[in-house]
Amino acid sequence: MNELLFFTYLAVYFSAGLLVYRLFGREGVHILFVLSIIVCNIQVVKQVTLFGLEATLGNIAYGMTFWCTDLLSEIYGKKESQKAVLYGFAALVIFTFSMRYIIFYVPGPEDWASPHLNALFTFLPRVVLASYTAYLVSQFHDVWLFHVLKDACKDKHLWLRNNVATMLSQLWDTLIFCTVAFLGVFSIP
């Protein structure tokens, strides 16, 4: 069942991305980038089994961010992609602060959401540092590598450039996040 949900969500989310680009152009892609950063940071707390492996959600929304920067790079140039990365980082910091801040409010007597919000948005500074660092390095790496490959391929082989830049950038994201967040916390076999 999870695999069916995964592929359906993948198709719907990326179709929505194409629709947003068609309707709103460059500005829509920037908005989609920021939205995807916020969505993936909420979804990542849900753990599921996919294809027999334990995984966290948020991968489709995070993958959309790479699609957005590659689209912006291809059509509008490197600076436009870098702008999206900075917009996303600003949104991530503001979102993190905002959600962390609301935890300090004393809930009303009829409140039912407070314990759930506390569980979702109480975090360790090390995890936030890991997330921010991995985000900045991987996103700027993706933009940089996409343009290196674009020049090397003389503006051809878009599929190859997009996939190589995204895969290597997501590898950086995973390595940096896991190292900063968990080094010394878990033993390495």
Residue, then its C-alpha position, 0 to 999 in steps of 0.5 A: m500500500n505504501e508503494l502505491l501511495f508513494f508513486t501516486y504522490l510522486a505523480v501528483y506532486f510533480s504534475a502540480g509542479l508542472l502546472v504551477y510553472r505553466l500558470f505562474g512561471r518563474e515566481g511560481v517555481h520560487i513559491l513551489f521551492v519554498l513550499s516544498i522545503i516547508v512540506c519536506n521538513i514536516q513530512v520527514v518526521k513520519q517513518v514508513t516502510l517503502f520497498g522493504l526498507e525503513a524510510t522517512l517521508g519528505n523525499i518527494a517534496y525535497g526532490m522537488t526542490f532540485w527539480c525547481t533549481d534545475l528548471l530555474s537554472e536551465i531557463y533563467g540562469k544560475k543566479e535565479s536558482q541561487k535566489a531560490v536556495l536563499y528564499g528556501f533557507a530564509a523560509l526554513v529559518i523563519f518556519t523553524f523559529s515560528m513553530r518552535y516559538i508557539i510551543f512556549y504559549v500556554p495552551g487553552p483548556e480545550d486545546w488538543a493540538s499542543p502535545h502534537l505540536n510539541a512532539l513535532f517541533t521540539f528539536l535538538p539544536r544539533v539536528v537543526l544545525a545538521s539540517y541547515t548545513a546539509y541544505l545549504v551545501s547540497q542545494f548550492h552544490d546542485v546549482w553549481l554542478f548543474h552548470v558545470l555539466k551544462d557547460a561540459c555538455k554544451d547545453k545538451h543532455l538535460w536529463l543526464r545533467n539534471n539527474v547527475a547533479t541531483m543524485l550527487s547533491q542528495l548524497w551530499d545532503t545525506l552524508i552531511f546531515c547524518t554526520v553532523a546529526f548523529l556522529g558519536v550518537f550511534s555506533i558505526p558497524 
